[in-house]
Amino acid sequence: MAKLNWIEVNDFNDFNDNNGFIVIFKHSYRCIISRIVLKKFEFESDNSITNIKYFLIDVLKNREISNKIASVFNIDHESPQLIIIKNGELVHNSSHSDISFSDVIHRVD
């Protein structure tokens, strides 16, 4: 299990101008399913991949940002939700039990 360095998002521009590889995890601290999926994702993670920034969005606290992400990338808002963006383009979107760290590994290459 790797310890991911989550960056908490408080503003859409926190990650909007990033030209690299970013992972956005939409999470609800009140939802047991979201907590389980987040822990599973962290357990599977591999921090040897160094060119990724990991952003965690509290969907209850930052609903406006969460909705803006859905709008900008033309996806449904869900929680938990994994969104992978490479050079500003959406390359992956999954939610609930479909979330896996392997989704990140397969898109980094």
Secondary structure as GFF3:
##gff-version 3
##sequence-region A 1 109
A	DSSP	beta_strand	6	8	.	.	.	ID=ss1
A	DSSP	alpha_helix	13	16	.	.	.	ID=ss2
A	DSSP	beta_strand	21	27	.	.	.	ID=ss3
A	DSSP	alpha_helix	32	44	.	.	.	ID=ss4
A	DSSP	beta_strand	52	58	.	.	.	ID=ss5
A	DSSP	alpha_helix	63	72	.	.	.	ID=ss6
A	DSSP	beta_strand	81	86	.	.	.	ID=ss7
A	DSSP	beta_strand	89	95	.	.	.	ID=ss8
A	DSSP	three_ten_helix	96	98	.	.	.	ID=ss9
A	DSSP	alpha_helix	102	108	.	.	.	ID=ss10
###
